[in-house]
């Protein structure tokens, strides 16, 4: 962690990381509760609708208590839109990839996001990581990939799906790097707003157009008749878009990219544990071993020291602020 991070409580950063891990980790369980009532596009449409509603409420509360960031003139908002676009592109390609490949293949590819982010961050921002940080990144990613492979009952390699998933993972890495770049100029709430405001019309619009083309508006409305769907899709929108984006943006504002993105690996571990505790899915020896290695990597990476000069450039530096 760089010296710049000392301005913010380490405890608050670790709590943000833990909260992010839990929100994203339980998203898989939430999706499982929603899919009996609607397909992937419908779940995603209502997920972003819930995110947009919660963002509006969240913003109103922030403004009411005087915590909303002051708007400064002259900020290049194109950089903010770019950050949101990377995230939305990631979601679109992720959905497209699932038509060709399995979720197991996707989990393996997305485990590489920390490495992609590290490479992109080094090239574009000049952010450097220490050998110790590199070790913990490789340890975490390797343990996660082994865990996913051993946990899979069957893996079918689909080249088309693999390519799309890889591009999707790169967009996710680009989003993390972009959010890191605009730190200090745009607040986390502004990043979340842009994601929700941009994503909701795209995904809900796509679901609505499909329903109109198929003359089947009932399929779009019918899931709302089920309280379980409404509850869990609200969690996916509030917890897995609004809050997780907030937590990640907050961490990226004060921690190196490799330290933040590795929490995604821990979220996969939470998904497996949640499946075991709530759904009664079995836990084997490799779950414990790989889980211990993942936690070692995450904890080691968050505690690994780094020079302040390693943090790379930011939008504020380019604007002379």
Secondary structure by P-SEA (a helix, b strand, c coil): cccccccccaaaaaaaaaaaaaaaaaaaaaaaaccccccaaaaaaaaaaaaaaaaaaaaaaaaaacccccccccccaaaaaaaaaaaaaaaaaaaaaaacccaaaaaaaacaaaaaaaaaaaacccccccaaaaaaaaaaaaaaaaaaaaaccbbbbbaaaaaaaaaaaaaaaaaaaaaaaacccccaaaaaaaaaaaaaaaaaaaaaaaaaaaccccccccccccaaaaaaaaaaaacccaaaaaaaaaaaaccccccccaaaaaaaaaaaaaaaacccccccaaaaaaaaaaaaaaaaaaacccccccccccccccccc
